[in-house]
Amino acid sequence: MHDHPAATVAQDTSAVRRVLLVKTSSMGDVVHMLCAVHEAQQQRPEIRFDWVCEETFVDLPGLLTSVDRVIPVATRRWRKSLLARATRQEIRSFLASCRARDYDTVIDAQGLLKTAWITASIRCPRQARFSFDWSTSREPLSSLAAGSGVHAPMHQHAIARLRALCGQALGYQPVGPITALESHRPQGNSVMFFHGTTRQEKSWPMQEWITLGRALNQHGLDVQLVWGSPQEQQMGEALTEAIGGRAQLLPKSSLAQLAQHMRSARAVVGVDSGLMHLAVALGVPTLAVMSASHLERFSASRFAPYWAAHARVITRADATQSIPAQQVLAACVNLGLIQ
């Protein structure tokens, strides 16, 4: 099917006051949605949002003051035992939560079959259900659950697509670059290291982390390491010991707690992960070590929003060489973190 602007039905959005957002996962996708909804709350401050979000990421929508209620969904867990009685009970309870309110508008910002069934079940007029149109949904059949399709070409950055979707659904035209969710005012002297990743090709060699950490210590900066899994904890303990000085392994933290740590940090250094997207969205100076950027599915453009002047993306010189710590240090100088 050829890309073409979707036919839209004219409707009065001025009366919209209560909106349900369906953006469940992954972490980076939810953070991108935060950026789009942040703009929406500036454009339409009278609107209040509820948000359906995967249970792992429910802390994130609460970062926005316009989000009243976060409804957890567990599609990742449910699909492992879909026929189990407990799962069916959870699904019924989830749907009851979704139907507890009538909504003026529903925005399915996922564009997948796993969210289309949620969109279709909400108490809302069909034409007030918005999603991406057939040609720009990741799973085209999902667009049939919405009454209004928004054309947002796949080659655009995810934030640009979500801005277009929210703008058309809520009756405003996105203009200019998007801004960070907050003004960053560091309260400390720490640089946070996000070394964890679920994909080996995105990892950065341990020796480079050690070299970078020691160099930052020499410039008077503390290093804080975070972890989520036992494997990340083990590596974090080893890095903390090897870096020495003012290196500190933080206790295991929720996403809300990590966001609070980021707010007070001088900067964040990490590999390609959801936490890095969150750091950028919060306006924290961010250095993204994109070890897998030579692979198309992990390209640097996937990570770096066009608006993020406070972020630096460090890539390999070629596919055969790792990224040296000195290259990351040079980016620290470029951001003004060290002299």
CORTASUL-V35430 format. One record per residue. RES is the residue in one small letter. PSI is psi in whole degrees, -180 to 180 (NA if undefined). OMEGA is omega in radians with two decimals (NA if undefined). Layout:
# CORTASUL-V35430
res,psi,omega
RES,PSI,OMEGA
RES,PSI,OMEGA
This chain:
# CORTASUL-V35430
res,psi,omega
m,136,3.14
h,146,3.06
d,132,3.06
h,153,-3.14
p,137,-3.13
a,145,3.03
a,131,-3.11
t,151,3.12
v,124,-3.13
a,131,3.08
q,154,-3.12
d,113,3.13
t,-2,-3.08
s,-25,-3.11
a,0,-3.11
v,125,-3.14
r,-30,-3.08
r,120,-3.03
v,137,3.01
l,125,3.07
l,133,3.07
v,97,3.09
k,101,-2.88
t,-42,-3.06
s,175,-0.15
s,-170,-3.07
m,-46,3.13
g,-39,3.12
d,-41,3.12
v,-40,3.10
v,-42,3.08
h,-40,3.11
m,-37,3.07
l,-43,-3.12
c,-42,3.14
a,-41,-3.12
v,-31,3.04
h,-43,3.08
e,-41,-3.14
a,-39,-3.12
q,-24,3.04
q,-38,-3.13
q,-37,-3.09
r,71,-3.04
p,-16,-3.13
e,-13,-3.09
i,139,3.02
r,142,-3.04
f,143,2.79
d,158,-3.00
w,124,3.00
v,121,-3.02
c,143,3.07
e,139,-3.00
e,-29,-3.13
t,-26,-2.99
f,18,-3.00
v,-17,3.09
d,-26,-2.97
l,-49,3.14
p,-30,3.14
g,-8,3.07
l,-16,-3.14
l,133,-3.10
t,-19,-3.10
s,-4,3.14
v,115,-3.10
d,-38,-2.99
r,131,3.05
v,123,-3.12
i,110,-3.11
p,140,3.04
v,153,-3.03
a,46,-3.08
t,-35,-3.14
r,-39,-3.13
r,-39,-3.08
w,-37,-3.04
r,-16,3.11
k,-20,-3.12
s,54,-2.98
l,-30,-3.07
l,-3,-3.13
a,146,-3.11
r,-42,-3.12
a,-39,3.12
t,-45,3.14
r,-38,3.10
q,-41,3.11
e,-41,-3.14
i,-43,3.10
r,-42,3.12
s,-40,3.11
f,-47,-3.14
l,-37,3.09
a,-39,3.10
s,-42,3.14
c,-33,-3.07
r,5,-3.12
a,-19,3.12
r,152,2.92
d,143,-3.12
y,142,3.06
d,-34,-3.11
t,144,2.99
v,134,3.11
i,110,3.03
d,102,-3.07
a,8,-3.13
q,-42,3.13
g,36,3.14
l,160,3.11
l,-32,-3.10
k,-17,3.06
t,-18,-3.14
a,-38,-3.13
w,-30,3.07
i,-49,-3.14
t,-44,-3.09
a,-22,-3.05
s,-4,-3.07
i,145,3.07
r,96,-3.10
c,142,3.08
p,140,-3.05
r,-44,-3.09
q,-11,3.09
a,10,3.02
r,119,-3.05
f,143,2.98
s,-178,3.05
f,150,-3.11
d,177,-3.04
w,-43,-3.02
s,-12,-3.12
t,10,2.99
s,146,3.09
r,-35,3.02
e,99,-2.97
p,-37,-3.12
l,-26,-3.12
s,-26,-3.10
s,-19,-3.12
l,-18,3.13
a,-17,-3.14
a,149,3.10
g,-18,-3.11
s,118,-3.14
g,138,3.13
v,131,-3.13
h,115,-3.14
a,95,-3.01
p,141,-3.06
m,-24,-3.11
h,-14,3.11
q,157,3.06
h,150,-3.08
a,-39,-3.13
i,-39,3.12
a,-41,3.11
r,-43,-3.12
l,-34,3.05
r,-45,3.14
a,-42,-3.14
l,-50,-3.13
c,-40,-3.13
g,-45,-3.13
q,-36,-3.12
a,-31,-3.01
l,3,2.96
g,40,3.03
y,164,-3.12
q,114,3.09
p,129,-3.14
v,148,3.07
g,176,3.13
p,149,3.08
i,155,-3.12
t,164,3.08
a,159,-3.12
l,-29,-3.08
e,161,2.95
s,125,-3.05
h,122,3.10
r,90,-3.09
p,136,-3.13
q,-5,-3.08
g,-165,-3.07
n,26,-3.01
s,150,2.96
v,123,-3.12
m,136,3.08
f,123,3.01
f,89,-3.06
h,-12,-3.02
g,142,3.04
t,148,3.12
t,-7,-3.10
r,124,-3.08
q,-36,-3.09
e,-18,3.11
k,-8,-3.05
s,162,3.12
w,136,-3.05
p,141,-3.10
m,-39,-3.11
q,-34,3.11
e,-40,3.06
w,-43,-3.12
i,-46,3.14
t,-45,3.14
l,-46,-3.12
g,-44,3.13
r,-39,3.13
a,-41,3.11
l,-39,3.06
n,-42,-3.14
q,-25,3.08
h,11,3.06
g,15,-3.13
l,139,3.05
d,158,3.08
v,128,3.06
q,128,3.14
l,143,-3.13
v,161,-3.11
w,159,3.11
g,-38,-3.11
s,163,3.08
p,-36,3.13
q,-41,3.10
e,-36,3.09
q,-45,-3.13
q,-45,3.12
m,-38,3.12
g,-40,3.10
e,-42,3.14
a,-41,3.13
l,-42,3.14
t,-45,3.14
e,-41,-3.08
a,-38,3.13
i,-42,3.11
g,-154,3.08
g,-124,-3.08
r,27,3.08
a,139,-3.08
q,132,3.03
l,116,-3.12
l,153,3.03
p,159,3.07
k,132,-2.98
s,152,2.99
s,169,3.11
l,-37,3.11
a,-41,3.11
q,-40,3.11
l,-39,3.09
a,-39,3.12
q,-41,3.07
h,-43,-3.13
m,-40,-3.10
r,-32,-3.09
s,-7,-3.10
a,153,3.04
r,-37,-3.12
a,171,3.10
v,136,3.00
v,133,3.14
g,170,3.06
v,173,-3.09
d,112,-3.11
s,169,3.10
g,-36,3.13
l,-33,3.12
m,-39,3.05
h,-41,-3.14
l,-42,3.12
a,-45,3.12
v,-45,-3.12
a,-33,3.13
l,-3,3.10
g,11,-3.12
v,133,3.03
p,124,-2.95
t,132,3.06
l,110,-3.07
a,117,3.13
v,100,-3.00
m,78,-3.07
s,-25,-3.08
a,16,-3.05
s,-15,3.09
h,-13,3.07
l,132,-3.00
e,-40,-3.07
r,-13,3.10
f,32,-3.05
s,152,-3.11
a,-33,-3.11
s,-23,3.07
r,-36,-3.07
f,-51,-2.90
a,111,3.04
p,147,-3.11
y,-17,-3.05
w,-4,-2.92
a,81,3.09
a,-17,-3.13
h,7,3.13
a,146,3.01
r,131,-3.12
v,121,-3.09
i,124,-3.08
t,168,3.11
r,146,3.01
a,-37,3.01
d,172,-3.01
a,-14,-3.07
t,-10,-3.06
q,144,3.04
s,166,3.09
i,120,-3.13
p,152,3.12
a,-33,-3.13
q,-31,3.10
q,-37,3.10
v,-39,3.08
l,-40,3.10
a,-37,3.09
a,-33,3.06
c,-41,3.08
v,-43,-3.13
n,-33,3.11
l,-6,3.13
g,17,-3.13
l,-34,3.10
i,160,-3.14
q,NA,NA
